[in-house]
Amino acid sequence: MRPEGQSREDVDGQPRDEHVAHDADHDAADHDAADHDATTGEQPGGRRRGRRGIFQSFLDGVEFAGNKLPHPATLFALLALLVVGLSWLLSQLGVTAQDPVEGEQIEVFNLLSAEGVEWMFTSAVDNFINFAPLGVVLATMLGIGMAEQSGLIGTLLRSFILSVPKLLVTTGIVFAGIMSSVASDAGYVVLPPLAAILFIALGRHPLAGIAAAFAGVSAGFSANLLLSGTDVMLGELTIEAAATVDSTYAEGMNLAMNYWFIIASTFLLTIVGTLVSHFIVEPRLGAWKGEGVISAEDEDVAITRIERRGLVAAGIALVVTSALLALLIVPEDAMLRGEDGDVVQSPFMDSLVVIIIIAFFVPGLVYGIVTKVVRNDTDVVDQLSKTLAGMAVFLVLAFTAGQFIAYFDESNLGLLVSVFGAEFLDSINLTGVPLVLALILFVSVVNLFVGSASAKWAMLAPIMVPIMMHLGISPEFTQAAYRVADSSTNILSPLLTYFALIIAVAQKYDRRIGIGSMIATMLPYSIAFVLAWTAMTMGWMWLDLPLGPNSPVTYEP
């Protein structure tokens, strides 16, 4: 491997410091030059535009404009102030809406009122602590950090990466991201950092790996080969809404109402995500110019005898650990099963983060002991400390993002957007396919402001399900259309609770990456997913295929 600090030849033949993306001394000097400069064509990450097509030029414009915004942490703080101002203005204007679920009036909570100011001051720490990704990320990184700092992950990469086809790696990452929705939000924490490391080892840009994982985890959140908690939450709301029109029909519905649809969606999105990565995102980002690339010509790629022993020991540790964990879930009366032996709604699903920590920590620790990297408990603590030290940027982002999201929720602005939009769809009197398309478009937009799938559907289901039933469209199909729209634009919204984490992970490799870079990178996925997924939905409707067990497309009273 190339000695640390050795320079490479950049694309223009000039020497380039491998550590420029990580070196704070270079950051200020390179900041302006790294943006989309009209003269040099340089972009963040040390890549050059070359000849750009119309779409790539559009993405360059999105990135350029977005990166002119302040640092993401500062931007979240400014957005929080904007929410405060809007809450005051809309409350003064007396803007209200009727809650379709409770029937009560939704009023804007004025954050500049005496009660609002008191809430902002007294809840600031809670807003930070209760920021959804914070605890999950820090806890999970303890397990991943053990495996990474001990050298286990690096050795595993060297042992198989050279023989893995390029396209298969991307496909595997996107597919793993989609499947990770079974583990709720754990995929956000685990997959993007691992994908970045994997892509660097292949000489590919780490942001491309992060993007492929992020697209799979978030944009494909409503697709899977297995049923998950999402099916339960959405299904219960759909059945409840259907009962207001036809209680007999609702009694025959089941929570697996979209099962066949989400299985087909898994394969579709895996293919689309792979193609977008391979033909749009990676060519735009270019090859990785930093350190960490594994090449067949590198002399130290071969696995040493002690590393091989470490891999064997880690593998045995993983098997034993998995077997012990299986005892907590596989038997019918296992301790982590739910009521009546349920697995989907169970303590097991609620404890997946802890299981992931154990699954990474134990093999990593065993590997470190065998290879003599870990000699005592102090070494363990030191390695875990190094991992958490790298999360400093995320902690700053988490504080400001936590305030912004809490303010937006407390002011009721998101609820107003959902209700007014649903009422608009009800008023324009569309029918059939145009109404389905309007629903998908509307939810895709609302999704940029309201991240929670269950919260949006709780507001929309009581309105949209009855409308569709009166037009002969089944509640099951209405839910499927909603799921298409709900997932596709997650990756573009700063309101997504894990958006700050993705930026923090990306900035480990290039500190100049901002919201503009991330949105420009993810936009092709979002567009491709919503178009391909909508086309599949319309085809499903045209062919009148069952969406799941006893779940038709049409509704007949």
C-alpha positions as CSV (number, residue, x, y, z in Angstrom):
1,M,0.0,0.0,0.0
2,R,1.1,3.6,-0.6
3,P,3.1,5.0,2.4
4,E,1.1,7.5,4.4
5,G,1.3,11.0,3.2
6,Q,2.7,10.1,-0.2
7,S,1.3,12.3,-3.0
8,R,-0.7,11.3,-6.0
9,E,-1.0,12.7,-9.5
10,D,-4.3,14.6,-9.8
11,V,-6.3,14.5,-13.0
12,D,-4.5,17.5,-14.4
13,G,-1.0,16.0,-13.7
14,Q,-0.3,18.2,-10.6
15,P,0.6,16.6,-7.3
16,R,-2.2,16.4,-4.8
17,D,-2.0,15.7,-1.1
18,E,-4.0,12.6,-0.2
19,H,-5.0,14.1,3.1
20,V,-6.5,17.4,1.7
21,A,-10.1,16.3,2.5
22,H,-9.2,15.6,6.1
23,D,-6.6,18.3,6.8
24,A,-8.0,21.3,8.7
25,D,-5.1,23.5,7.5
26,H,-6.2,23.1,3.9
27,D,-9.9,23.6,4.6
28,A,-10.2,27.3,4.6
29,A,-7.8,27.8,1.7
30,D,-9.5,25.2,-0.5
31,H,-13.1,26.0,0.4
32,D,-13.9,28.5,-2.4
33,A,-11.8,26.6,-5.0
34,A,-13.6,23.4,-4.2
35,D,-17.0,24.7,-5.0
36,H,-18.3,24.7,-8.6
37,D,-15.9,27.3,-9.9
38,A,-16.7,28.4,-13.4
39,T,-13.0,28.6,-14.4
40,T,-11.6,25.4,-13.0
41,G,-14.7,23.2,-12.9
42,E,-13.6,21.8,-9.6
43,Q,-16.1,20.2,-7.3
44,P,-16.0,19.1,-3.6
45,G,-14.0,15.9,-3.2
46,G,-11.4,16.8,-5.7
47,R,-13.4,15.7,-8.8
48,R,-13.7,17.6,-12.0
49,R,-16.8,18.1,-14.1
50,G,-15.4,17.6,-17.6
51,R,-18.1,17.6,-20.2
52,R,-21.5,17.6,-18.5
53,G,-24.9,16.7,-19.9
54,I,-28.0,18.7,-19.2
55,F,-29.0,16.6,-16.2
56,Q,-25.5,16.6,-14.7
57,S,-25.3,20.3,-15.2
58,F,-28.6,20.7,-13.4
59,L,-27.2,18.6,-10.5
60,D,-24.1,20.8,-10.5
61,G,-26.4,23.8,-10.1
62,V,-28.3,22.3,-7.2
63,E,-25.0,21.5,-5.5
64,F,-23.6,24.9,-6.1
65,A,-26.7,26.7,-4.8
66,G,-27.0,24.3,-1.8
67,N,-23.4,24.6,-0.8
68,K,-23.7,28.4,-0.7
69,L,-25.9,27.9,2.3
70,P,-24.2,28.0,5.7
71,H,-22.7,24.9,7.4
72,P,-25.5,22.4,8.0
73,A,-25.4,22.9,11.8
74,T,-25.8,26.7,11.3
75,L,-28.5,26.1,8.7
76,F,-30.6,23.9,11.1
77,A,-30.3,26.7,13.7
78,L,-31.5,29.3,11.1
79,L,-34.4,27.0,10.1
80,A,-35.3,26.7,13.8
81,L,-35.5,30.5,14.0
82,L,-37.6,30.6,10.8
83,V,-40.1,28.2,12.3
84,V,-40.3,30.4,15.4
85,G,-41.1,33.4,13.1
86,L,-43.6,31.5,11.1
87,S,-45.4,30.3,14.2
88,W,-45.8,33.8,15.3
89,L,-47.0,35.1,11.9
90,L,-49.5,32.3,11.3
91,S,-50.9,32.5,14.8
92,Q,-51.4,36.2,14.4
93,L,-53.3,35.5,11.2
94,G,-55.4,32.9,13.0
95,V,-54.6,30.0,10.7
96,T,-56.3,26.8,11.8
97,A,-57.4,23.4,10.4
98,Q,-59.7,20.6,11.6
99,D,-58.1,17.4,12.7
100,P,-59.7,14.6,10.6
101,V,-59.0,12.1,13.3
102,E,-60.0,13.8,16.5
103,G,-62.3,16.4,14.9
104,E,-60.6,19.2,16.9
105,Q,-59.2,22.5,15.6
106,I,-55.5,22.5,15.0
107,E,-54.0,25.8,15.9
108,V,-50.5,27.1,15.3
109,F,-48.6,27.2,18.6
110,N,-46.9,30.6,18.8
111,L,-43.3,29.9,19.9
112,L,-42.9,33.6,20.7
113,S,-45.7,33.7,23.2
114,A,-44.9,33.6,26.9
115,E,-45.7,29.9,27.0
116,G,-43.7,29.3,23.8
117,V,-40.6,31.0,25.0
118,E,-40.7,29.1,28.3
119,W,-41.1,25.9,26.3
120,M,-38.1,26.6,24.1
121,F,-35.8,27.4,27.1
122,T,-36.9,24.5,29.2
123,S,-37.0,21.9,26.5
124,A,-33.7,22.7,24.7
125,V,-31.7,19.9,26.5
126,D,-34.6,17.4,26.0
127,N,-34.8,18.3,22.3
128,F,-31.1,17.4,22.0
129,I,-31.3,14.2,24.1
130,N,-34.5,13.1,22.5
131,F,-33.2,13.7,18.9
132,A,-34.1,10.2,17.5
133,P,-30.7,9.2,16.0
134,L,-28.5,10.5,18.9
135,G,-28.7,7.5,21.3
136,V,-29.0,4.9,18.5
137,V,-25.9,6.3,16.7
138,L,-23.6,6.7,19.7
139,A,-24.6,3.3,21.1
140,T,-24.3,1.4,17.7
141,M,-20.9,3.1,17.0
142,L,-19.5,1.4,20.1
143,G,-20.0,-2.0,18.5
144,I,-18.9,-0.9,15.0
145,G,-16.0,1.0,16.5
146,M,-14.7,-2.1,18.2
147,A,-14.7,-4.1,15.0
148,E,-13.1,-1.2,13.0
149,Q,-10.4,-0.1,15.5
150,S,-9.3,-3.7,16.2
151,G,-8.7,-4.1,12.4
152,L,-11.4,-6.7,11.8
153,I,-13.3,-4.8,9.2
154,G,-10.1,-3.8,7.4
155,T,-8.9,-7.4,7.3
156,L,-12.3,-8.6,6.1
157,L,-12.2,-6.0,3.3
158,R,-8.8,-7.1,2.1
159,S,-9.7,-10.7,2.2
160,F,-12.5,-10.6,-0.4
161,I,-12.8,-7.1,-1.9
162,L,-10.5,-7.7,-4.9
163,S,-12.7,-10.6,-6.2
164,V,-16.1,-8.9,-5.8
165,P,-17.6,-7.5,-9.1
166,K,-18.1,-3.8,-9.0
167,L,-21.8,-3.9,-9.9
168,L,-22.5,-6.7,-7.4
169,V,-21.1,-4.5,-4.5
170,T,-23.5,-1.7,-5.4
171,T,-26.4,-4.0,-5.8
172,G,-25.7,-5.7,-2.4
173,I,-25.5,-2.3,-0.6
174,V,-28.8,-1.1,-2.1
175,F,-30.5,-4.4,-1.4
176,A,-29.1,-4.5,2.2
177,G,-30.4,-1.0,2.7
178,I,-33.9,-1.9,1.6
179,M,-34.0,-5.0,3.8
180,S,-32.7,-3.0,6.8
181,S,-36.1,-1.5,7.3
182,V,-37.0,-4.7,9.2
183,A,-34.6,-3.4,11.8
184,S,-36.4,0.0,11.9
185,D,-33.8,2.8,11.8
186,A,-30.7,0.7,12.5
187,G,-29.8,0.7,8.8
188,Y,-29.2,4.4,8.8
189,V,-26.5,4.0,11.4
190,V,-24.8,0.8,10.2
191,L,-24.8,0.7,6.4
192,P,-23.6,4.2,5.2
193,P,-20.3,4.2,7.2
194,L,-19.6,0.6,6.2
195,A,-20.5,1.3,2.5
196,A,-18.1,4.3,2.5
197,I,-15.2,2.1,3.8
198,L,-16.1,-0.6,1.2
199,F,-16.1,1.8,-1.7
200,I,-12.8,3.4,-0.6
201,A,-11.2,-0.1,-0.6
202,L,-12.4,-0.5,-4.2
203,G,-10.9,2.9,-5.2
204,R,-14.5,4.3,-5.5
205,H,-15.7,7.5,-4.0
206,P,-17.0,7.0,-0.4
207,L,-19.9,9.4,-1.0
208,A,-21.1,7.0,-3.7
209,G,-21.2,4.2,-1.2
210,I,-22.9,6.4,1.4
211,A,-25.5,7.5,-1.3
212,A,-26.3,3.9,-2.4
213,A,-26.8,2.8,1.3
214,F,-28.8,5.9,2.1
215,A,-31.0,5.4,-1.0
216,G,-31.7,1.8,0.0
217,V,-32.4,2.5,3.6
218,S,-34.5,5.6,3.3
219,A,-36.0,5.8,-0.2
220,G,-36.7,2.0,-0.1
221,F,-38.1,2.1,3.4
222,S,-41.5,0.8,2.4
223,A,-40.1,-2.2,0.4
224,N,-39.0,-5.5,1.8
225,L,-39.1,-9.2,1.5
226,L,-40.3,-9.5,5.1
227,L,-43.1,-7.9,7.0
228,S,-42.0,-5.2,9.5
229,G,-43.3,-2.8,12.0
230,T,-44.2,-0.4,9.2
231,D,-46.7,-2.8,7.9
232,V,-48.3,-3.0,11.3
233,M,-48.5,0.7,11.9
234,L,-49.8,1.7,8.5
235,G,-52.1,-1.3,8.3
236,E,-53.9,-0.6,11.5
237,L,-54.5,3.0,10.4
238,T,-55.8,1.9,7.0
239,I,-58.2,-0.7,8.5
240,E,-59.5,1.9,11.0
241,A,-60.1,4.4,8.1
242,A,-61.8,1.8,6.0
243,A,-64.2,0.9,8.8
244,T,-65.7,4.3,8.7
245,V,-67.1,3.5,5.2
246,D,-67.6,-0.3,5.3
247,S,-67.0,-2.1,8.7
248,T,-67.7,-5.5,7.1
249,Y,-65.0,-5.0,4.5
250,A,-62.6,-3.7,7.2
251,E,-63.0,-6.8,9.3
252,G,-61.7,-9.0,6.4
253,M,-58.6,-6.9,5.9
254,N,-55.2,-8.0,7.2
255,L,-51.9,-6.3,8.1
256,A,-50.1,-8.1,5.3
257,M,-52.3,-6.3,2.8
258,N,-49.3,-5.0,0.7
259,Y,-47.0,-8.0,1.1
260,W,-46.8,-9.0,-2.6
261,F,-46.4,-5.4,-3.6
262,I,-43.5,-4.7,-1.3
263,I,-41.7,-7.9,-2.4
264,A,-41.9,-6.8,-6.0
265,S,-40.9,-3.3,-5.0
266,T,-37.7,-4.6,-3.3
267,F,-36.4,-6.1,-6.6
268,L,-37.5,-3.0,-8.6
269,L,-35.8,-0.5,-6.3
270,T,-32.6,-2.7,-6.0
271,I,-32.3,-2.6,-9.8
272,V,-33.1,1.1,-10.2
273,G,-30.8,2.0,-7.3
274,T,-27.9,0.0,-8.8
275,L,-28.4,1.6,-12.2
276,V,-28.6,5.2,-10.8
277,S,-25.4,4.6,-8.8
278,H,-23.5,3.1,-11.7
279,F,-24.5,5.4,-14.5
280,I,-25.3,8.7,-12.8
281,V,-23.9,9.1,-9.3
282,E,-20.5,7.5,-9.6
283,P,-19.5,9.1,-12.9
284,R,-20.4,12.5,-11.4
285,L,-18.3,11.9,-8.3
286,G,-15.4,10.3,-10.0
287,A,-12.7,8.0,-8.6
288,W,-11.5,8.4,-5.0
289,K,-8.2,10.3,-4.8
290,G,-7.6,9.8,-1.1
291,E,-6.0,7.1,0.9
292,G,-7.2,3.6,1.7
293,V,-7.5,2.1,-1.7
294,I,-6.8,-1.6,-1.9
295,S,-5.0,-2.7,-5.1
296,A,-3.7,-6.0,-6.3
297,E,-0.3,-4.4,-6.8
298,D,0.0,-3.4,-3.1
299,E,2.5,-5.6,-1.3
300,D,0.7,-5.7,2.0
301,V,-2.7,-6.8,0.8
302,A,-2.1,-10.4,1.6
303,I,-3.6,-11.6,4.9
304,T,-0.9,-12.5,7.5
305,R,-0.9,-15.7,9.5
306,I,-1.9,-13.9,12.7
307,E,-4.7,-12.0,10.9
308,R,-6.0,-15.3,9.5
309,R,-6.1,-16.7,13.0
310,G,-7.9,-13.6,14.1
311,L,-10.5,-14.0,11.3
312,V,-11.2,-17.6,12.3
313,A,-11.5,-16.7,16.0
314,A,-13.8,-13.8,15.2
315,G,-16.0,-16.1,13.0
316,I,-16.3,-18.6,15.8
317,A,-17.2,-15.8,18.2
318,L,-19.9,-14.5,15.8
319,V,-21.4,-18.0,15.4
320,V,-21.5,-18.6,19.2
321,T,-22.9,-15.1,19.8
322,S,-25.6,-15.6,17.2
323,A,-26.5,-18.9,18.6
324,L,-26.9,-17.5,22.1
325,L,-29.0,-14.6,20.8
326,A,-31.1,-17.0,18.8
327,L,-32.1,-18.7,22.0
328,L,-33.8,-15.4,23.0
329,I,-36.1,-15.3,19.9
330,V,-36.4,-18.7,18.1
331,P,-38.2,-20.8,20.7
332,E,-41.9,-20.2,20.9
333,D,-41.7,-19.1,24.5
334,A,-38.4,-17.2,24.1
335,M,-37.9,-14.1,26.4
336,L,-37.7,-11.6,23.5
337,R,-40.9,-12.7,21.8
338,G,-44.0,-10.6,22.0
339,E,-47.5,-11.5,23.1
340,D,-48.8,-14.8,21.7
341,G,-45.3,-15.5,20.3
342,D,-45.3,-12.5,18.0
343,V,-42.0,-11.5,16.4
344,V,-42.9,-8.4,14.4
345,Q,-44.3,-6.6,17.4
346,S,-41.9,-7.9,20.1
347,P,-39.1,-6.9,22.5
348,F,-36.7,-8.5,19.9
349,M,-37.6,-5.8,17.3
350,D,-37.3,-3.1,20.0
351,S,-33.8,-4.3,21.0
352,L,-32.2,-4.7,17.6
353,V,-29.8,-1.9,18.3
354,V,-28.4,-3.8,21.3
355,I,-28.2,-7.0,19.2
356,I,-26.2,-5.1,16.5
357,I,-23.8,-3.7,19.1
358,I,-23.1,-7.2,20.4
359,A,-22.8,-8.7,16.9
360,F,-20.1,-6.2,16.0
361,F,-18.4,-5.8,19.4
362,V,-17.8,-9.4,20.4
363,P,-16.1,-10.5,17.1
364,G,-14.1,-7.3,17.0
365,L,-12.9,-7.8,20.6
366,V,-12.0,-11.4,19.9
367,Y,-10.1,-10.4,16.7
368,G,-8.2,-7.7,18.6
369,I,-7.2,-10.1,21.4
370,V,-5.9,-12.8,19.0
371,T,-4.0,-10.2,16.9
372,K,-2.6,-8.6,20.0
373,V,-4.1,-5.2,19.2
374,V,-6.2,-5.5,22.4
375,R,-4.1,-6.5,25.4
376,N,-6.2,-5.1,28.3
377,D,-9.4,-3.2,29.1
378,T,-7.6,0.1,28.7
379,D,-7.0,-0.7,25.0
380,V,-10.7,-1.4,24.6
381,V,-11.7,1.9,26.2
382,D,-9.1,3.8,24.1
383,Q,-10.4,2.3,20.9
384,L,-14.0,3.1,21.7
385,S,-13.0,6.6,22.6
386,K,-11.4,7.1,19.2
387,T,-14.6,6.0,17.5
388,L,-16.8,8.4,19.5
389,A,-14.3,11.2,19.0
390,G,-15.0,11.0,15.3
391,M,-18.7,11.7,16.0
392,A,-18.0,15.3,17.3
393,V,-19.5,16.9,14.2
394,F,-22.6,14.8,14.4
395,L,-23.1,15.9,18.0
396,V,-23.1,19.6,17.0
397,L,-25.5,18.8,14.2
398,A,-27.7,16.8,16.5
399,F,-28.2,19.7,18.8
400,T,-29.3,22.2,16.2
401,A,-31.2,19.7,14.2
402,G,-33.0,18.5,17.3
403,Q,-34.1,22.0,18.1
404,F,-35.4,22.6,14.6
405,I,-37.4,19.3,14.4
406,A,-38.8,19.8,17.9
407,Y,-39.9,23.4,17.0
408,F,-41.5,22.3,13.8
409,D,-43.4,19.6,15.6
410,E,-44.5,21.7,18.6
411,S,-45.7,24.6,16.4
412,N,-48.1,22.2,14.5
413,L,-46.8,23.5,11.1
414,G,-46.4,20.0,9.7
415,L,-49.9,19.0,10.7
416,L,-51.3,22.0,8.9
417,V,-49.4,21.1,5.7
418,S,-50.9,17.6,5.8
419,V,-54.5,18.7,6.5
420,F,-54.6,21.5,4.0
421,G,-53.1,19.3,1.3
422,A,-55.6,16.5,1.9
423,E,-58.4,18.9,1.8
424,F,-57.1,20.3,-1.5
425,L,-57.1,16.8,-3.0
426,D,-60.6,16.3,-1.8
427,S,-61.7,19.5,-3.5
428,I,-60.4,19.1,-7.0
429,N,-62.7,16.1,-7.7
430,L,-60.2,13.9,-9.5
431,T,-61.0,10.2,-10.1
432,G,-59.2,7.0,-10.9
433,V,-55.6,7.1,-12.1
434,P,-55.3,11.0,-12.0
435,L,-56.3,10.9,-8.3
436,V,-53.8,8.2,-7.5
437,L,-51.1,10.2,-9.3
438,A,-52.1,13.3,-7.5
439,L,-51.9,11.5,-4.1
440,I,-48.4,10.2,-4.9
441,L,-47.3,13.7,-6.0
442,F,-48.8,15.3,-2.9
443,V,-47.4,12.9,-0.4
444,S,-44.0,13.2,-2.1
445,V,-44.0,16.9,-1.4
446,V,-45.5,16.7,2.1
447,N,-42.8,14.1,2.9
448,L,-40.2,16.9,2.7
449,F,-41.9,18.5,5.7
450,V,-43.3,15.6,7.8
451,G,-40.8,12.8,8.1
452,S,-42.8,10.2,10.1
453,A,-44.7,7.8,7.9
454,S,-47.2,6.9,10.6
455,A,-47.8,10.5,11.5
456,K,-48.6,11.5,7.9
457,W,-50.8,8.4,7.4
458,A,-52.7,9.1,10.6
459,M,-53.7,12.5,9.2
460,L,-54.2,11.4,5.6
461,A,-55.8,7.9,5.9
462,P,-59.2,9.2,7.3
463,I,-59.5,11.4,4.3
464,M,-57.9,9.5,1.4
465,V,-59.1,6.0,2.2
466,P,-62.9,6.9,2.1
467,I,-62.4,9.0,-1.0
468,M,-60.8,6.2,-2.8
469,M,-63.3,3.6,-1.6
470,H,-66.2,5.8,-3.0
471,L,-64.4,5.8,-6.3
472,G,-64.0,1.9,-6.3
473,I,-60.3,1.8,-5.2
474,S,-59.5,-0.5,-2.3
475,P,-57.9,0.8,0.9
476,E,-55.1,-1.7,0.3
477,F,-54.2,0.0,-3.0
478,T,-54.5,3.5,-1.4
479,Q,-52.0,2.4,1.2
480,A,-49.6,1.0,-1.4
481,A,-49.7,4.3,-3.4
482,Y,-49.1,6.2,-0.2
483,R,-46.1,4.0,0.6
484,V,-44.5,4.7,-2.8
485,A,-44.7,8.5,-2.2
486,D,-43.8,8.3,1.5
487,S,-40.4,6.7,0.8
488,S,-39.1,8.2,-2.4
489,T,-38.4,11.7,-1.2
490,N,-37.1,11.0,2.3
491,I,-33.5,11.4,1.1
492,L,-34.0,15.0,0.0
493,S,-35.5,16.3,3.3
494,P,-33.4,17.9,6.0
495,L,-36.3,17.2,8.3
496,L,-35.5,13.5,8.1
497,T,-34.1,12.8,11.5
498,Y,-31.1,10.9,10.1
499,F,-30.2,13.5,7.4
500,A,-27.8,15.1,9.8
501,L,-26.1,11.8,10.5
502,I,-25.6,11.1,6.7
503,I,-24.0,14.6,6.3
504,A,-21.7,13.9,9.3
505,V,-20.6,10.6,7.9
506,A,-19.9,12.2,4.5
507,Q,-17.9,15.0,6.1
508,K,-15.5,12.5,7.5
509,Y,-14.2,12.1,4.0
510,D,-14.6,15.7,2.8
511,R,-15.5,18.4,5.3
512,R,-16.7,20.7,2.5
513,I,-19.7,18.5,1.7
514,G,-22.8,20.4,2.6
515,I,-26.5,20.0,2.2
516,G,-26.2,21.0,-1.5
517,S,-23.8,18.2,-2.2
518,M,-25.9,15.7,-0.4
519,I,-29.2,16.7,-2.1
520,A,-27.6,16.8,-5.5
521,T,-26.2,13.4,-5.0
522,M,-29.5,11.9,-3.8
523,L,-31.8,13.7,-6.3
524,P,-31.2,11.1,-9.1
525,Y,-32.2,8.3,-6.8
526,S,-35.4,10.1,-5.7
527,I,-36.5,10.9,-9.2
528,A,-35.8,7.4,-10.5
529,F,-37.4,5.7,-7.6
530,V,-40.6,7.8,-7.7
531,L,-40.9,7.4,-11.5
532,A,-40.2,3.6,-11.6
533,W,-42.2,2.9,-8.5
534,T,-45.2,4.9,-9.8
535,A,-45.1,3.2,-13.1
536,M,-45.1,-0.2,-11.3
537,T,-48.1,1.0,-9.2
538,M,-50.0,2.0,-12.3
539,G,-49.2,-1.3,-14.0
540,W,-50.4,-3.2,-10.9
541,M,-53.6,-1.2,-11.0
542,W,-54.1,-1.9,-14.7
543,L,-53.4,-5.6,-14.4
544,D,-55.6,-5.8,-11.3
545,L,-53.1,-7.9,-9.4
546,P,-53.6,-8.7,-5.7
547,L,-51.5,-6.5,-3.4
548,G,-51.2,-9.2,-0.7
549,P,-53.2,-12.0,0.8
550,N,-56.9,-11.3,0.0
551,S,-56.0,-7.7,-0.9
552,P,-57.6,-6.6,-4.2
553,V,-56.9,-3.4,-6.1
554,T,-60.6,-2.5,-6.5
555,Y,-63.3,-2.1,-3.9
556,E,-66.8,-3.4,-4.3
557,P,-69.3,-2.6,-1.5
